[in-house]
Amino acid sequence: MREDRRVRLIRKSKPHADNESSPKEPPTPAEPSERELKNVVSRWVREHRQRSEEFQRTFAAMLKGGGFHLPTS
């Protein structure tokens, strides 16, 4: 068995603000470009198609090979 070890926490130190009187706005995340969105969506579609085809092949092989039996009453 593994022996219990102490866990050391590492915390980021807070940066000291030189001028605290001026409020800083939180940075807004940049929105992805249309091209980046198209790339992501097309990758999702391609992966879904590959998984669907793989499932269909596997299921067809199971039915042909006799690995799938319907219960009889």
C-alpha positions in Angstrom: 0.0 0.0 0.0 1.1 3.6 -0.5 2.1 5.5 2.5 0.4 8.7 3.3 2.3 11.7 2.1 1.8 15.3 3.0 0.4 17.5 0.3 2.2 20.8 -0.4 -0.1 23.6 -1.6 1.4 26.1 -3.9 -0.4 29.4 -4.1 0.1 32.2 -6.6 1.1 35.4 -4.9 -1.2 38.3 -5.5 0.5 41.1 -7.6 0.8 44.4 -5.7 -1.0 47.2 -7.5 0.9 50.4 -7.6 -2.1 52.5 -8.4 -5.2 51.1 -6.7 -7.3 54.2 -7.2 -8.0 53.5 -10.9 -10.4 50.5 -11.3 -9.3 48.0 -13.9 -11.8 46.3 -16.1 -11.6 42.6 -16.3 -10.3 41.5 -19.7 -13.0 40.2 -21.9 -12.3 37.0 -23.7 -11.9 37.4 -27.4 -14.7 35.7 -29.4 -13.5 33.0 -31.8 -13.5 33.9 -35.4 -16.0 32.4 -37.9 -13.2 30.3 -39.4 -12.3 28.8 -36.0 -15.9 28.0 -35.3 -16.2 26.3 -38.7 -13.1 24.2 -38.0 -14.4 23.1 -34.6 -17.9 22.2 -35.9 -16.5 20.4 -38.9 -14.2 18.4 -36.6 -17.2 17.4 -34.4 -19.2 16.4 -37.4 -16.4 14.3 -38.8 -15.7 12.6 -35.5 -19.5 11.9 -35.1 -19.7 10.3 -38.5 -16.6 8.1 -37.8 -18.1 6.9 -34.5 -21.5 6.2 -36.2 -19.8 4.2 -39.0 -17.8 2.3 -36.5 -20.9 1.5 -34.5 -22.8 0.3 -37.6 -19.9 -1.9 -38.7 -19.5 -3.4 -35.2 -23.3 -4.0 -34.8 -23.5 -5.6 -38.3 -20.6 -7.9 -37.4 -22.2 -8.9 -34.2 -25.5 -9.8 -36.0 -23.7 -11.7 -38.7 -21.4 -13.6 -36.3 -24.2 -14.7 -34.0 -23.0 -12.8 -31.0 -26.5 -11.3 -30.6 -29.4 -13.6 -29.8 -33.0 -12.5 -29.3 -34.8 -14.0 -26.3 -37.4 -16.6 -27.2 -40.6 -16.9 -25.3 
